[in-house]
């Protein structure tokens, strides 16, 4: 039959599969020195990144860009037109939220039964 195996049998099979995969991965790692090679690549990458950073002043340029963007964002936020547009959005959102809340309450509250019997 094609009935699924009992739960415990399934968990045992999955656990066993995990163990087999882990063992094989460790074996391949030891044979091919994968972890060592990865560490070597990480070191080389870090060294090259530092070299590139020094050569092109990447960190300094990034800091300057960040400062410039920060100033621009502040100028945009403080602009009267931006402030007015922001307030309009807040008012619209408050109105829409209120409308949705009223509709939700209307749906949630059952209609009253004026004088009728239950």
N, C-alpha and C positions, 0 to 999 in steps of 0.2 A: 504494500500500500504506500501511498504518498503522504501519509499523515506526518505532521511535523514531529520531531523528537520531543520528548519531555523536556521541560524547562531546565532542569539540572543537567541533563545530558548536553543540551545546547550550550549552556554556560561553560561546561567543562571543555567542550570542543573549541569554543572561542578562546578560552584561556590557553589551551594547548596550542592553538594556532599562533597566538601572540608570543608564546614562549619559543616556538619554532622560528618565527620571523626574527625575533630579537637575537636568538643564537646565531642565525645565519648572517644577520647584519653585523654582529660583532666579529664573526669569522672573516667576512669580506673586509671589514675595517682593518683588522690585523694583517691580513694578507696584502692589502694594497695601501696601507698607511693613510687612509682617507682622513682621519682626524688630524694627523700631523700635517698633511698637505693643506687642509683647510686652515689650520692655524697659521701656516706659512703664508698663505694667500692673504689672510686677514692682516698679518704684520706688513706685508708688502703694500697692500692697499692703504693702510694707515700711513705708511711712510710716504707713499706717492701723494696721498691727499695733503699731507703736511707740506710737501714740496710744492705742489700746485698752489696751495693756500699762500705760501710765502712768495712765490714767483708772481702771482697775479693779484695779491692782496685781497683775496676773496672775502675773508672775514671782515676786513675794514670796509670794503665796498658794500657788503651785506648790511653792516651796521649803519652806514650812511643811507642806504636805501630804506632801511627800517625807520630811521629818524625822519627822513623826508616824507615817507608815507604817513607816519604818525602826525606830523605837522599838517599835512593835507587833510587827513581825516578830521582833525580838530577844526580846521578852517571850514570844512564842509558842514560839520555839526553845528558850528556857531553862526552860520549864515542865516539871516532872517527868513529867507525863502525856505530853507531846509527845515528850520524850526516850525514854520507855519505848516508845511506839508506834513511834518511828523505829527503835529497836533491834530491835523485833519484826519490822519490815519487812526490815531488813538480814539478820536471822537466817533469815527465810523465803526471802529472795532467795538467800542463800548455799546453803541446803538445796536449793532448786529448781535452782540452777545446777549443784550437785554431781550431782543426780539426772540432769539433762539430759546432763551430761558423761559420766556412767557409761553412759547409754543410747547415746550417740553412739559411745563407745569399743567397746561391745558390737557395734554395727552395723559399725564400721570393722574390727574384728579378726575375721578368719575363724575359724570353729570349728576346734579342733585335730583332727588326724586321728590318733587313738590307735592306733599300731601298724599302721595300714593301709598298703597300698602306693599309690604315686601313680598 
